[in-house]
Amino acid sequence: MKSYSEAVTESSLRASISVGLRQLAQAIDHNEAELFLSHSAPAQSACEQVSTWLKSHATTYDGRVIDLSWFRHLLAEELDTLRYMIGEKAFWSGNYSDAGRLFNELATRMTR
């Protein structure tokens, strides 16, 4: 399997998760889930990137393996960060929780 250790950092993993969450929440808000699944969108790209890292057990530059447990931990942290940044009301009315579930499902389904 190809190693991604030169390019992967915790920051790049978090950035992929954050972009994916925001884009998925927007797609859900506009009822564009089918559009997301049928076109190359930033959210799809983010899910695919995370899935690739998970599937290949990529390691970060400092030697940490990107596994399901760490991904889900970072996903939860990124959701908390979004909730803090935009506020409780905007978070819950903005489909971010649904986006988190969908991102988890898509990124992990692609690893099977």
C-alpha positions as CSV (number, residue, x, y, z in Angstrom):
1,M,0.0,0.0,0.0
2,K,1.1,3.5,-0.7
3,S,2.3,5.6,2.2
4,Y,1.0,9.1,2.6
5,S,3.3,10.0,5.4
6,E,5.0,12.9,3.6
7,A,1.7,14.7,3.0
8,V,-0.6,13.8,5.8
9,T,-0.8,15.9,9.0
10,E,-3.4,16.1,11.7
11,S,-4.2,19.5,10.3
12,S,-4.8,18.2,6.8
13,L,-7.0,15.4,8.2
14,R,-9.0,18.0,10.3
15,A,-9.3,20.3,7.2
16,S,-10.7,17.5,5.1
17,I,-13.3,16.7,7.8
18,S,-14.2,20.4,8.3
19,V,-14.6,21.1,4.6
20,G,-16.7,17.9,4.2
21,L,-18.9,18.8,7.2
22,R,-19.6,22.3,5.9
23,Q,-20.3,21.2,2.4
24,L,-22.5,18.3,3.4
25,A,-24.5,20.5,5.8
26,Q,-25.1,22.9,2.9
27,A,-26.1,20.2,0.5
28,I,-28.5,18.7,3.1
29,D,-29.9,22.2,3.7
30,H,-30.6,22.7,0.0
31,N,-31.8,19.1,-0.5
32,E,-28.9,18.4,-2.8
33,A,-27.7,15.0,-1.5
34,E,-28.2,13.4,-4.9
35,L,-26.2,16.3,-6.5
36,F,-23.4,15.6,-4.0
37,L,-23.3,11.9,-4.8
38,S,-23.4,12.4,-8.6
39,H,-20.9,15.2,-9.0
40,S,-17.3,15.9,-7.9
41,A,-17.9,18.3,-5.0
42,P,-15.7,19.4,-2.2
43,A,-17.6,17.2,0.2
44,Q,-17.2,14.2,-1.9
45,S,-13.5,14.9,-2.4
46,A,-13.1,15.3,1.4
47,C,-14.9,12.0,2.1
48,E,-12.8,10.2,-0.6
49,Q,-9.6,11.6,0.8
50,V,-10.4,10.5,4.4
51,S,-11.5,7.1,3.1
52,T,-8.3,6.6,1.2
53,W,-6.3,7.5,4.3
54,L,-8.4,5.1,6.4
55,K,-8.2,2.3,3.9
56,S,-4.4,2.5,3.5
57,H,-3.8,3.0,7.2
58,A,-1.9,6.1,6.3
59,T,0.4,7.6,8.9
60,T,1.0,11.2,9.7
61,Y,4.4,12.8,9.5
62,D,4.8,12.1,13.2
63,G,3.9,8.4,12.9
64,R,0.3,8.3,14.0
65,V,-1.9,5.8,12.1
66,I,-5.1,7.2,10.7
67,D,-7.6,4.6,11.9
68,L,-11.3,4.6,12.4
69,S,-11.1,5.5,16.1
70,W,-8.9,8.5,15.6
71,F,-11.0,9.7,12.6
72,R,-14.2,9.5,14.7
73,H,-12.6,11.3,17.5
74,L,-11.5,14.1,15.2
75,L,-14.9,14.2,13.5
76,A,-16.5,14.7,16.9
77,E,-14.0,17.5,17.8
78,E,-14.6,19.2,14.4
79,L,-18.4,19.1,15.1
80,D,-17.8,20.6,18.5
81,T,-15.6,23.3,17.0
82,L,-18.2,24.2,14.4
83,R,-20.9,24.4,17.1
84,Y,-18.7,26.7,19.1
85,M,-17.9,28.9,16.1
86,I,-21.4,29.3,14.7
87,G,-23.4,29.0,17.9
88,E,-25.9,26.3,19.2
89,K,-28.9,27.6,17.3
90,A,-27.1,27.9,13.9
91,F,-25.5,24.5,14.5
92,W,-28.7,22.6,15.2
93,S,-30.7,24.4,12.5
94,G,-27.9,24.0,10.0
95,N,-27.9,20.2,9.6
96,Y,-24.4,19.8,10.9
97,S,-25.3,16.8,13.1
98,D,-26.8,15.0,10.0
99,A,-23.7,16.0,8.0
100,G,-21.5,14.4,10.7
101,R,-23.4,11.1,10.5
102,L,-23.4,11.2,6.7
103,F,-19.6,12.0,6.5
104,N,-18.9,9.1,8.9
105,E,-21.0,6.8,6.8
106,L,-19.5,7.8,3.5
107,A,-15.9,7.8,4.6
108,T,-16.1,4.5,6.3
109,R,-18.3,2.8,3.7
110,M,-15.7,3.6,1.1
111,T,-13.1,1.7,3.1
112,R,-14.9,-1.6,2.9
